[in-house]
Structure formats: structure tokens, C-alpha cells
Amino acid sequence: MKEAYDDVKTKHHQIRSAAKIHNIPESTLRYRLKHPEGTDVKKGGPIIFTRKQEELLADHCIGMAHLGYGFTRWQIIEMAKNMCEVVGKENIEPSKHWFYGFLGRFPELSMVKPKKKEVARDKAVTSDMLCTYFAELKLILDKYQIMNKAEQIWNVDESGISLDHTPPKVLARAGTNPYAVTQGESANTTLIAAGSAIGETIPPYIIFKGERLSKEMRSSGIQGTKYRVSPTGWSNSVLFFYFFKNHFLKHVTIRPCILLYDGHSTHINIDVIEAAREEDVHLFVLPPHSSHCLQPLDVAGFSPPKCSLNAQIHKFLHSNPNSIITPKDLPSLISTAYKSALTVSTIMSGFRKTGIFPFNPSAPSVEPPVITKQTESKNINRTERQDNRNVKILFQEKSSEYSTRLSEKGETKKKRKAFVPPYGCAITEDESYQNKKEMWK
């Protein structure tokens, strides 16, 4: 259309010949030549609103998705109905055809499946909290002169493993809905991993559910892997102390070093803190409910291993039909996923995205993403300008309503005794250590 338009306007071709050369209906080309916006062609679906009005809708959808309250297809169609009422087009009914045309006109938009984020996490991470957290972290890194020493900055994280995997897409006859054989519900298994800002890892620490650890449960894993059991399959204070004292300190010998981890109650106990102080290891507990954006192994580390393990489980069940995965098979599956997913580049990416190394307080930003670039249409009449203003007011009112609701204090769980301030802290420092001792008495 643009080339045909230019041929007529600049090269003075006949409209009929230009339409024939570019395979465009002559009537369409004539209409575009007369239209004030020239070649601003909108792709797909019926057009109900002006470009400016659709940009306002796109901006609102992007902003709400950033807040964690994104819209589905039917919600966007409902908003389009509200827009029709505002601009005086009550007799027009937006449909799914309009919706897909709207998406086609904005390639920066797409329907995606959002990740889960608890309300507590959503409220915990603020600009002020991040500012204080990075100030505290910088003090510790500068104090022990390890700001630029990636090999001395470590992170520990743990993750539960379920054998009830999510089947991947498979090839089947169109229109059918085949099933995939899965393991079903299984006992929980915990994986504890540690990685440094230079991309180095230590062997995994695996906790099975059970009373005793058999020989088969310790076979076919990565060399140096440690195996333990607990009644629930989850870690606890005793097991985490054993991990730190007998596993982490054994493999990480460089001193001093800083170890960042989340503030789960099993991680903060006096035995771990005293062992760390003796070994010149400085424990820095991350702010509560912030691991999704501040914990390196959570941001970039544990998602790939879980995806890889999911594929390994599917492959195992496919290669061993009518079989189930037993504890003796699990170490091999975890080891394969651990080695293939926790690579040097992946771990370093986690430290970079969280702003820990290289030190960059602006990396985990809570600011909204860049929204669509609005264009100011020329030669629009007074009615259209008023419609644009009404649509803008509509979305401002909707955004203001959400902002008011989000600022209100909702129902929260009963608060437990706080061991860590809301911005995190180094719990091995003298002042913090003494405070913790008093609290545990």
C-alpha cells in the first residue's frame, strides 16, 4: 500500500495502473489517497476505534499486566464495549475478530501465561526497600573488600522436587486430546544448591523423605553429592546446619566470602551463624518475600533444572513403559538435570539480573515496562479529539481505582517474630549477632 501510494503521489502513476502493479483493489487505493492518514493501514479485524484510542487501551493493558492484574481476551472485549459507550458507538459490538485485529495492529502485544506471584511478594518489593537493601549489601561488600571478587560471592537456595511432571507437547491427530502417562503423586524431595558469581557450583545436597538412607538412594549421582533423609522430605534447621558445616564449607574454601540466602526459619539458627563467624563467612539474609527478584539461583538458576528434570522424567517414563521412578532412579535424573541446566552462564546471569555482581542497584527495577509509543494524529476533528479525551479519562479512572485498592492494607497472615529487617541484613555482624542471641534466649 505504501509503495502504491508513493507511485501515485510522487511518481504520478495512474491510480488504476498502480493498483494493478501492487495487486491492490483500486477502490482501496482511491480511499487511502483521500483518507487523512494516508497509508496508516490497520491490519486484520474490523476497525472500531482510532489509532490513538487503541494506543490508550494498549497502554492500560500493559500497565495492569505489570501490576499483576493483566486482562484476558474477554476482559479486553468488555473494556472495548465500555469504550464504545464513551465514544458514542453503542450500537457496535466488539467481537473476538476485533480483538485479534487489535493484536495484529500492535506487534508489541501478545497473550502470555503469567507467572504466579503471591500478594505478600507483590507488596514486599518496593523502590525504598531495594534502595536500603543495596546500601546494606554495599557496606558488607566494601567492608570485606569483595565487591569485585566474583569467586567470593555465593548464593544458596533450595527447591522441592516432584516426580509428577508436566507432560510436554506431543504429536497427535488434529482435534484429539491424547493423555500422557505420569508418575502421579509422589514423596517430596529437596535439592539444595550453591553457586558463585563467577558461575562455580558445588555438588548438590539432596534430602529424601524417609527414615533410613539406603545404598541405592546414594548411587549414580554427581561425585561429591550428599544425601540425607527427613520425615517430610523438606529441609530443617539441623539438616541445613549439616549442609553448611559439612558440605558448603568443605567445597568453598576461599575466605572471606559472603553467602546470600533467603530468611526461611530453617536457615537462621545460632549454630549456623556461629559456624559462619568462625570460618570468616558472612551470611547476608535477603529481604523477606523478595527471592523472586533478588535471589540469583531463584531468578535464573532453579527454573532451568526443573524444566530439564521434567524432560528427563518424561524421557524415563517413555523409555520404561509401565514403570515408575523409584528413589534409586532419582539421583541420576537430578544429576543430569543439574549438570545440563546449572551452567556457568546461567548462574552468572542470575547474579547479573539481581544486581549483585556486577553491583548494579538498578538491575531489579520495580518500574513499569516501556509502553507503546503514542502518535498524535493530525487533522482530527473536534468530535474525535473529545472522544480521545473521554477514552483517556475512562482508563485513568480505572487505573486510579486499582491504585486505591492496592494501597489499602488487605488481610495478611499472622506475623511471626521478625529475625530479619524488611531490607535484609548480614546476620554474622557483631551487632546483629548479639541481637539474635538475645532473641533466642
N, C-alpha and C positions, 0 to 999 in steps of 0.2 A: 504493500500500500504506500509506504514512504517513497519507494522508487517511482511508482506510477505518479504520485503526487508531484515529485520533483520534475519528472519528464514534462508534465503539463505546465507547471509554473515557471520552470527555469529554461527548459529546452523547447517550450512552445509546441509540444506534440499535440495532435488531435486527441480529444478525450477517448474517442472510440478506439483508436489505434493503441493508445497507452493501456487501456483496459484489456485489449486483446493480447498485447505483448506480455503483460504481467498476470494474465489469467484471473482478472478481477471483474466482477459484474459491472457493467457500465453504469448502472443506476447507483451502485455503491460508491463508485469513484466520484460521480457527479455530486452525490450527497456530501461526501467528505470534502470536496472542494468548496462547498458552500457553508459547511459547518464551521463555527468559530474556532474550534480547537483543531481544525485541520486533520492531521493524521494521528491524533491521540486515540487509537483504536483500542477498545476494551475487548479482551478475549473471553469467549465462552459464556454461555448462560445469558438469560435476559438481563438487561441493564435497567435498574430501577433508580439508583442514586447517582449523583455526580461523583467525579473523581475525588473531590475534596471531602465529601460526606463519607465515602468509603474509606478514605485515609483516616478519618476520625474514628471510625469503627475499628479499623485495624490497630490503631494506637491503643484504644481501650482494651482490646483483646490481649495485646502483648503485655500491657501493664498489669492486667489482672492475672495473667499466667505467671508473671514474675512474683506476684504476691502469694502464689499458691492456690489461687481460685480461678483457674482457667475455665473457659467455656467449651461446652460440647457443641456438636453441629446444631442440635435442636435449640439450644440456648441462643446461639448466634442468630438463628432464623427468628426466634422470638424477639430479639433486640431489633432485627430488621423490621419487624412488624411495628414496633414502637417508633422506629424512625419514620415509617410510612405515615403514622398518625401525626407526627411532628411536622412533616413537610407537605401535608395535605394530599396524600396518596392512599387514603383509607381503603379505596376500592381495589388496591393491588395486594395480592397475597404472595409474599416471598416464599419460594419453594427450595427444595434441595438442588434444583438446577441453577437457581440464582446463587446458592451457596458455593457450588463448585466453580461457577464462573467467577465469583468473588475471589476464591483461592487462586484461580488462574491469573487474575489481574495483579496479584501480589505474590510474586515468587518467593519473597522472604518469609511467607507464612506457610505453615504446614500443620496437619493434625499429628500430634505426637502423643505417646503414652508417658505421662509424667511419673517421676519417682515419688515415692512416699516420703513425707517429712512430718514428724509429729508436731503438734501445736507447740509443745514446750521448746523444741528446737527452733521453730519459726520465730518465737518471741525472744529466745535467748541471745541470738546473734544480732548485735546492733553495731552501728559505727562507733559509738562510745566504748563499747566493750572491746572491740577489736583494737582500738587505739590504745587502751590501757594494757591489754594483753601483750601487744607487741612492744610496748615500753618496758614491761616487766621482763619479757624474754630478752630484749636487747641488753638490759642490765646484767643478766646472768651470762650471756654470751661474751659481753665485753669484760666482765669481772674475771672470767677464767680464760680469756683470750682464745676463744674457739669460734669466733664469728665467721672466719673464713676457712675453717678446718672441717671440711665435709665429713671426713672419716671419724670425727669425734662427736657428731650429732646423730643420735639414734632415736628411733620410734618403735614402740612395742604396741601391738594390737592383737586382739583375739576375735575369733569368729566361730559361730556354731555351724556345723555341717550336717545336712540332712541328706539321706540317700533317696528320698522321694523326689527325684529330679523332675524338671520341666522338659517334656519331650520337644525336640527341635522340629522344624518343618520337614515333612517328608513328601515324596512324590506319590500322588494317588489320582484316581479318576476324578475329573472335574465334577463338582456337585456332590461328592461324597464326603463323609466326615469320619475317617478311619480312627481307630483307637491305637494307642501305643502302650505296651506293657511297661509298667513301672514297678519300683521296689515296694511302694506303699509306705505306710508309717514305719519309722524305724527309731532306734535309740539315738539320742543326740551325741555328737562327737565335737569336741572343741579343738580348734587349731590356734596355737599362739605363735606368732611370727615376729621377727625383729628385722629392721632394715636401717641402713645409714644413708645420709645424704649423698654419699658417693656411690650408692647403688649396691653396697655389700649387704649380704644376708647371713644369718646363722641357720643351722638346721632347724626344722620345725619341732615344736613341742606339742604332742598330741595327747588328749585326755579322752579316754573311752568311758562309757557308762558301764559299771560293773563292780564286782567285789575283788576279783583277782585278775592279774595280767598274765595271760598265757604266752607261751613261746611263739605261737602262730601270730599273735597280735603284734609282735615286735619284729616281724620278718619283712623283707622286700621293701624297706623304706630307704630314704636318703641316709647315707652314712652320717652318724652323729645324732640322728633323730632320737629324742627321748619320748618314752611312752609312760603314761600314768593312767590311773582309773579313779573315778569318783562315783558316788551313789547316783548322781544326776547326769553325769557326762559334761557338766559345766565346771569351770574353774572355781576355786575358792581361795581364801586367804593363805591357807597352808600350801596348796599347790602352786600358787603364784610366787610365794616365797622360795619354794624349791626351784621353780623356773629361774628366778632372778639369781639366787645364790649358786646353784649348781649347773646352770645351763648358760644363762646370759653372761655372767662374769667369766665363765670358762672360755667362751669364744670371743668376747670383746675385751681385749687386754690393754688397749690404749687408754692412757689417762692424761689429764682429766677428760671426762666426756659427759655429755648431757643426754638424758633419756626422757623423752616426752611420751606421755601416755594419758588415757582418759582417767577421770576421777571415780571410777567404779569402786564401791566399798571394798571389794576383794583386793584392790591394788594399793590401797592406802592403809598400811598397818605398821606398827612401830618396828617390827623385825626387819621389814624391807628397808625402811628409812635408815635404821642404824647400820645395816649391812652396806648400804649405799654410801653413807658418810665415811665408813672405814675404808672403802675402796676408791674414794675420790670420784664417785659417780653422782651426778647432780640430777635429782628427779624433779622434773617440771610437769606438774599436772595441768592438763588443758582445762579451759573454762567448761563448766557444765553444759551439756546438750550442744556441743559445738564440734563433735568429732566428724560430722559430715562435711565440714569445710576447713577444719584446722588439723585434722589427724592425717598425716601423709599416707599411711597404709590403708586408711579408710577411703580417702579421696581417690587414689589411683591404684591401690595395691590389692585389696581383697575382692574387688569385683571381677577382675580377670581370672584369678584362681577358681572362683566359684563357677564362672562360665566354663572354664576348662574342665573342672571336675564334673560339671553337668554333662559335657560331651563325653568324658571318659566313662561315666556311668551308663550313658546311652549305648556307647560302643560295647561295653562289657555285656550288657543285657542282650544286645543284638548278636554278639558272638557266642553267648552261652544261653540259648533259649531254654525256657522252663527252669531257670536257675535264679537264685537270689544272691545278693552280695553279703558275704559273711565278714566278721571282723578281721579275719586273716587276709581278705582281699583289699580291705580299705587302705592300709599303709601304702601299697603300690599305687592305687588310684590317686591318693592325696599327693604322693611324691611326684608323680608325673605331672599333675596339675600345678603343683608348687614350682617345679623347675621351669615349666613352659610359660607360666604367666608372671611370676615374680622376677622379671628380668631387671637388669641394671637400669635400662631406660625407663621402665615403668616406675620403679622406686624413686629415681631421681625426679621424674615428672611429678610424683606426689609431693615431694619436698618443695619443688618449684611452685606448684599451684597453691600450696598453703602459705607461701611467702616465708618459709623458714630458711631455705637455702636455694639460691641466693636470698639474703634477707630483703624482703620486699613487703612492707606492711600493706601496700595497696593491692596485692595479689588476690586475697579472698574478699573481693568487693561485695557489698550488700546493695550497691546502687542498681537501679533497673537497667535492663539492656537498652541498646540504641534502638529507637523506634523508627518507623517509616519516615522518610523524608517527605514532608508535606510540600505540595506545589500550590502556589497561588494562581488560580486560573484567571486569565484576563478576559475582559469583555463579558463579564457575567452581569445579569440584570439585577434589579433591586430585590425581586422576589427570591431569586436563587441565593443571593447573599444573606437574606434573612433566614432562609431555610438552613443554610450552613451554620448560622449563628445558633439557631434553635437546636440543631443536632449536637453542636458543641456543648451547649448548656445541659442537654439531656445526659451526656456522658460525664460531665463534671458533677452533676447531682448524684449519679450512680457511684462514681469514684469517691465522692465525699461521704456517702452513706457507708461504704465499705471501710473507709479510713476511720470513721467514728466508731464503728463496731469493733474494728481491730485494736483501737486504742483502749477499749474498755477491758477491765480485768475479768476474765472469764473464770469458770470453776477450774481449780487446779488440784492436783493430788496433795495430800498432807505432806508438808515439808519435813524432811529429815534433818537431823543435826548437821550443820554445814561444816565440812572439813576443809573445803577449798573456796576461796572467794570467787565471785562471779566472773572475774577476769583471769583466773588461773594463778598459779604461783609455784615457786621452787620450794618444795616441802623439805628439802635437805638443808636449807639455810638455817642458821642458828636460831633466829627469832621464830621462824615458822616451826622449827623442830620443837622448841620449848613449848610453844602454844599447843602443838599436837599432843605432847606428853601430858600437859595439864588436862586436856580434853579426854584423854584415855584413862585418867586416874579414876 
